[in-house]
Amino acid sequence: MSIPIKQYDVVIVGAGLAGCAAARELKRRGKNVVVLTKLHPLRSHSGAAQGGINAALSEEDSIELHMFDTVKGSDYLADQDAVELMCSKAPETIRWIERMGAVFSRTPEGKIAQRPFGGQSKPRACFAKDRTGLTLLQTIYEQAHRDGVEFLDEWYVADIIYKNGVVNGVCAYEIKSSEPAIFQAKAVMFATGGYARAFKINSNAHANTGDGLSIVARHGLPLRDMEFVQFHPTGLAGTGILMSEAARGEGGKLLNSKGERFMKKYAPEKMELAPRDLVSRSITKEILEGRGVGPNKDAVYLDLTHLGEEKIMERLPELRDLALTFLGRDMIKEPILIAATAHYSMGGIPTDIHGRVMKDAENKLPGFYAAGECACVSVHGANRLGANSVLEALFYGRHTGNIIADDLEKEGLSFIDINESVADRMREEMETLRTNNGTERVSELRAELQESMTNNAGVFRTQETLERQREKLKELKERFKKVRIDDKSKVYNTDLQEAIEFGHMLDYSTFIVEGAIARKESRGAHFREDFPNRDDENFLKHTLAFMDEEGNIKLEYTDVTLGIFEPQERKY
């Protein structure tokens, strides 16, 4: 059976904020663009962002303060040229999306309301109640659709077309029918989201399996800073469903089993509004030292009762609904139970300041771009500040879309000769998994992966636990070769899709662990109990990791782009 080859100027993979923003800009620049996505765009994980989007809008705030907070929050691993670009364009980005129809919450004077977030000098998170991400996603998708962007949902992108040192499209299959297709393009942009689903308790959507990263890595291309995974301090106990930082921004208090507001021990000035890495470790430490609450003593209290019903219903209605639904507790009347949850990926596909993917430390890869959580620009370094992710996705999506349009016009990106054989790797992977009659089950292997990653490579890490996880990953990879799926059909075969996704999870988990073993220091979200201090002399560097065909990882290090903010000790 021959495979159809469809041609576009640009193929975008992923339909969250970054993908939709880039697609709209490209369409308005007259480019023929298609967006491929596993699920409907409005179910993209960008819609789960609750708390806000940062921009220095108020008179007492400034772009320089936003930059400083971001760099300090990153534990000085962020590239300061990228931070400067994003922070300086943040106010304009807010005005851009607002003019498109995004409805922000307002002050009594009619200005966009801003709430305080962790690690920030001033209240700068612009918000729409506690459903900011969904408001922005609905707006940008609606406007991209209105401008005529073609969206193909329920398409699974399984490979890139990488030939003669150029990326020239993707191979995908329609989930509805398992029918393959080749999407040839002069330029490809990945906006495929993050990889926190490698961990047992996580806040990520079921679709956030990090496929884009390992698709790239399987071609010998690098991933950057993969060891840095953010654990959000406040996931609902047992589920990881997110209780936005907005809850602490509005005045929520963290209490242990003794009723102590314990953050005064760990961050006496910022208290609950310290950066996420610090608050997550503090919560986890309280639990490990026996001061946890709840039936399993594996949570702490988040108390919002003092805010009163009116403020909670005005500012945090969705959070109240989530706590009622999943915990059976009403935050108006009683504290709710929370614990740290794997949440966000600081690492990803390395790009330059304009979203162009890097082939190695020096060279860019013609025709290939990335933006949003799957990309590592790096504006977040070792730890992201709350409300900077939505800003990054929206700004860098828009910016990268315009850069692609510029490159199409100036660089002369064009089609190269291809044939059906570019889809061989995808077809072979699908057929092997569909026909394999082993004894292992994807669901059991995935549960073991997530449990072991949480225990061995989670909030706290040591050489011993990380090496244990390295061996566990080798074992899981061998067992995955003997996997069996029950559904052999071609119609909506979610068994097959989950098996393919699990293969990707195994691959990028190896990057997380190998990067963490080699980084013998503690910085941001990467905390080594055996190396509790930051080591700027040896590790003020980005990790650049390459995987060979046998799955072995080779590490290199590249310089961090420094600027006006000299590295200093982080205190809050």
N, C-alpha and C positions, 0 to 999 in steps of 0.2 A: 504494500500500500504506500503510495507516495505521500509525502508530508507537504502541506501547503507552506509556501514561503511568502509572508506578508511584509511589505516594505513601508517604513516610516522614517521621517527625519530623526525622531527621538522616541525611544521606548523608556517609560518610567515604571519602575517596579515598586509598588507600594502606594497606597492612596490615603495616607494620613496627612497631617498638616504640611510636611515637607514636600511630599509627592504632588498634592493638589496645588500648592503655591507655585511650584516649578512649572507644572503643566499649564496653569493659567497664564503665566508670564510668556511661556513659549508660544502658546496659541495666539496671544495678543501680538507677538512678534512675527506672526504669519507662518509658523512652523507646523508641520503635520506631526502631531504627537498622540500617542496612545498610552494609557495608564493600565497596567496589568496588576490585579490584586486578588488575593486568595478569597476575600470576602467583600461584602458590600462596603464602599468607602466610608459610610457613616458608622460602620462597626469597627473601623480602624482604632487602634489603641490610643491615638491622640485624644479621642473623645473621652477617655477615662481621666484625663488631667483635671483636677478639681480646683486647686487653690488660686492660681493666677499666672500672670505673664509680666516679667520685670521690665520696667523702663523708668529712667530718671526723669519724671515729669514735674515734680513739685519744686518750688523755689528753694527749699532747704536742701534738696538733693542735687547731685551733679553726675555727669557721665564719668568723671574721674573717680568719684566715690563708688559708683557701680562697678567700674573696672577693678578698683582696689579690692572690694569685697569679693569679687569673682576670683581674682588671682590668689588672694589669701585663702579663700575657701577651698581652692584647688590644691592647697598645700604646695603652691608655687610650681606645679607641674603644667599648668595651662600655658599655651603659647600666647604671649602678651599682644602680638600683632593681631591675632584672631579675636582675642578678647576686646581689644580696642575697636575693631571693626564692628563687632556685634553690639557692644554697648553704645557706641556712638550712633548706630542706626536704629536703636531700640525705640526712641520716641516716634520716629518716622514710621516704623513698622506698626506701632499701635494706631497711629492716625490712618495708615493705609487700610488696615483691616476694619477699623471703625467706619470709614467712608464706604466700605463694601456692605455695611449693615450689621456688624457685630455690636450687640447691645451690652455695654458694660454697666455694672452697678455704679451709682452716682453718690456724690456728697450732697448735703442740703443746698450747696451753692451751684450744683449742676455740673461739677467737674467729675472726671473719672475717679472713682474711689480706689484707694490703694491701701493695702494692709501690710503689716510687718511680717517678714519671713526670716527664717534662721540664717544667722551669719551676715545680716545686712545692717548697714548703718542707719538707714532710713526706711520708712514704709514705702515700698516701690512696686509691690505686686498688684497690678491692675487686675480686677476680677469681675466675673459675672456670677454673683452668689457663690456657690461651690460647684459650679459646672462650667468652668471657664473653657476647658478643652473642647467640650461638646459644642458650646456656642461658637467658638472659632472654627471648628471643623465643619459645622453645618454652613457657616457663612462662606468659607473658601471653596467648599465642594459645590455649593449652589452657584457661585459665581463662575467657577471653572466650567461647570455644566452649561451655564447660560452662554458662555463664550464658545461653546461647541467642542470642548475637549472630549475625546472618545475614551470612555471607561469600559474596560472588559473585566467584570468581576467573576469570581469563581474560576480563575485561571491560576495554575500553579507553575511558577517559574522555577525550573530545575537546574538550569545551567546558563552560563554566558557563552557567547561565540567569541573565542579568544584565539586569533590567528595572526601570524606574522607580527606579533607585538602590538596588535590593535584589537580593541573590543568593538564588535560590529553587529551586536544584537543579542537576543536570548532565545533559548529553547524552552518551551512551556507546553503544558497539556491542560485541556479543559477538564475541570473536576467532574462536571456533569457526565462526561462520556469517556474520559481517559484518552480522547483523541489528541495527538500531538500536533504542534505547529511551530514553525520557525518565524520569529519576528526579527527581521533584519532592520538595522537602523544605523544611521551615521553616528549617533551618540546614544549611550545608555546611561540612565541615572538610577542608582539604587536608593530607595528610601524605605527600607524593609524593617526598621524598628530594632528593638533590643533583644537581650539574651538572658534575662533574669529567670526564665523558666528552667534553667539548669538546676535551680534550688527548690527544695520541697515547699517551703512557705514563701510564696512570692505574690506580688500584686499584679502580675502581667496577665494579659488576655491569653486564652487557650491558643490563639494563632501566633503568639509571639515566640516562635521557635528559633529565631536567629539564623534562619536559612541563608540569608544574603551573605553573611560573614564566611561560612564554610564553603559556599559555592565559589567565592573568590579565592579562598585559601587552597582549595583543591587544585587550582591552576598554578600553584607555586607562588602566588602573590601574597604580600604581607598583610598581617593584622597588627594593630598598634595598641599597646597599653591594656591588653585584655584582662590582666589580673585585677583591674580596678572595677569592682562591682559595688554599686551603692545599695546599702540596706536602709530602707526608710524606717524611721523610728516607730511609726505608729500604724501598724497593720492590725486589723481586728484579730484578737487571739484565736489561733487555730485555723484561720482561713487565709490570713494575709491580705484580705480585702482592705483597700487603702482608706485610712482616716486622714484626710488631707492635712498638710502642714497649716492650712488655714485655721484648723481647730486650735493650734497653739498660737497662731498669729492673732486670733481673736481673744486670747487670754487663757487658753486651756492649761491646766496644771498637771504635772506628772507626780504620782504618789506611789510609795511602796507599801508593803503590808503593815508597816508601823505608822502609816499615815504621814510619813516624812516627804516633804517636797525635795527629793534627793538631788535634783540638778544643781542645787547650791554647792554641793561638794565638788562637782565636776566642771561647772562653768559658772562661777559666782556672779559674773556680770550679765551674761546673756541668758542664763537659766535655760528655760525650755526652748529659747530661740537661738541656741548655739547651732552650729552646722550639723547636718544630718549624721555624718560619720561619728561625731563626738556623742550625740544624743543616743544613737543606736548602741554604741559600746556601753554607755552608762546604763541603759535599760537592761541590756544583756548581763552586765556585771551584777546589777541588783538581783536579777533572777538567779544567776549562778551562785551567788553568795547567800541564797536562802531567803531573800526578802520579796519574793514574788507573790502574786495573788491568784485567785481563781482555783478551781478544783484541782488542777495539776501544778499549781504554784509556778506557772510558766508565763506569767503576764504581769504587767503593772497597771495601775489605774490612770486613765486620762479623765480628769474631772472638769466638766464644763457647767455644772449645775449653777454656779454663781453668775453665769452670764444672763440667766433668765430666759423664759420662753420666747419673748418677743425678739430678742437678738438672735437666738438660735434659729428661729423660723425665718428670720429675714436673711441671715448670712450663711447658715449651715443646714438648710432643710434636707439636702440629699444625704449628708452624713448621718443625720438623725434617722432617716429612713433605713440606711444600711445597717446601723447598729440595732435598730428594732428588728429588722428582717433576719440578720445573721447571728445576733447575740440575744435577742429578746430583751434588750435593755434600752430604756428611754433616757437619753443623755440630758433631757430637761430635768429629770427627777433623780438620777443616780449616775455615778461614774461608770465608764465603760472600760473593758479590758483590752489592752493592746500589747503587742510585742513587735520587735524588729521584723521586717519582711524584705526579701530581696526585691529590688524595685527598678534599678536603672543601670544602664551600661555606659561607663565612661569611655571604655575602649571601643575599637571597631575598625572599619576600613579606613586606612590613612588617606587623608586628602590634604591638599594645600589650602591656603586661606580662601580660595575661591571654589572649593568643592571638587577640584580635579583630583582623581585618585592617583596615588603614588605607586609606581612599580617597584621602587626600592627607596633608599634614603635620599637619592638625588633626582631621580627621573620620574616624570609623570607618564601615565598610560593614556595614549591618544584615544579619544572617544568614550572615556569612562569617567563617571562622576558619582558622588554620593553625598547625601545630606540627611540631617535628622539624627536619630539615636544610633543608627547603624554606622554612621560616619564618626571618625575621630579627627577633629580639625586641628588642635584640641582646645576647645574653650572651657572644658570642665576639669582638665588635669586629673588629679587623683580623687577629687570629690566635687560633685555638682551642688551648687546652691539651688534651693527650691525656687521655682518659677523662672529659672533660666532655661529649662529644657523646652518649654513651649515657645519661648523667644527664639531659641536656636533653631527649632524645627521651622517656624514660620519665616524668620529672617533668612536662614541659610537655604531654605527651599526656594524662596523668591530670588535670592541673590544668585544661586547656582543655576536656576532656570535662565536668568539673563546672561550669565557667563556662557552657558551652552549655546544660546542664540548667537552671542558674539563670536564664539569659536566656529560655529557653523558658517558664519559669514566671512570670517577672516582666515581661519586655519585651513579651510578647504577640506573639512572632514567629508568623506565620501564612502560609498558602498565598495566592498571588496568582493571578489568572486567567491561564492560559497555553494555548497550543494547539500543534499540531505544528510551526508555523513556527519555534519556538525551536531546532529541530534543523536548520534550513536550512543554517547555516554548516558544521556537521559533514558533512552529506550532500554539500554542494557540494565540500568539500575531498576527501572520499573518492572521489567520482565523477571529479573532475578528475585526480587522481593515477592512478586505475585506467585511465582511457581515454586519457591523454596518450601520444602516440607520438613523443616527442622522441628525442634521441640520447645524452643524459647518463644516467649510472648513479649510483644513490645511494651504492653502496660506494666508488666513485672520488671522488665529491664529499666524502664523509665523511672519507676518508683525507687529502684535501687540507686540509680544515678542521682536523683534529686536528694534522697536521704543522705547518701555518702558525701555529696558536694556540700550540703548544709553542715554536716558534722565535721568535715575535714578541711573545707576551703571556704568557710562562712565568715562570720563577723570576726572571729579570732582564728589565727592560723599559726602553725609551727612547722619546722622542718619535718618532724615526725608525721604530723597529720597530713601534710601535703604529699609526702612520699607514699604514705598509705593510699592516698587518693590516686596518685599516679599508677600504682599497681591495680587499683580497682578499675580504673579506666581501661587498662590493658585487658583485664578479665572481661569487662563488659563488651569490648570490641570483638573479642573472640567469640563470645556467646551470641553477639548480634549476627554473626555469620550463619548461625543455626536457627534463625528466627523463622516463624511461620505465621502467616496471616490466614484467617478463615475465609474472608471474602475474596473470591477469585474473579468476581465480576468486573465490569468496566464502568458501571453506572454509580456515580457518587461513592466511589470506593474510599471511604475515610480510613479504613484499615491500612490501605496502601499509602495514603498520604501521611498518616501518623508514623509509619515505618520509615518513610523517606526523611521526615522531619527529625525522627530520633537519631538517624545517622548523622545529621547535621549537629544535633545537640552533643553527641559524643565527640565530634571533631573540635568544636569550639571550646568545650569543657577542658580539653587537653591544653589548649592555648592558655586558659585561665590558670590552670595548675602549674604549667611549666614557667610561665611568667612570674607567678607567686613564689615558686621555689627559688628562682634566681635572684629575686629582689629581696636581699637580706637587709631590710629596713622596714620601718612602719611609716606610711605616708598616706594621708587621707583615708579612703575606705579600705586600704590594704594594711591590716594590722598584724604584725608578726610578734607573738608573745616572746619569742626568743631573740628578737631584735626590736625592742619597743621604741627606739628613737629613730628620727629621720636622719638620713645620711646623705647630705648634699654633695659631699666630696665624691662619693662613688655612684650615687643614684639620682642626682638631679638630671635625669635622662629619660627619654621615651624608650619603651621596649618595642622593638620591631621584630616580629616573629614570623618565620616561614615554615611551612610544612612540606616535607617531601612525599613521594608517592607511597612510601611505606607508613606514613603517618607520623614520622619523627619530626620534632620541632627544633629549629635552629634559631637562636636569639642573637640579635644585634642591638646596639643602643645608638640613639641619635640625640643630638642636643635639643634642649628646650629653648624656645625663642624667648629670651628675657627682654625686659624693657625698663620702664621707670621704677617698677616696684622690686626692690631687692629682697631676696628670700630672708625671712626672719622667723623667729619662733611664733607659732600660732597660739594665741591666748584669747579666751573669750570670757 
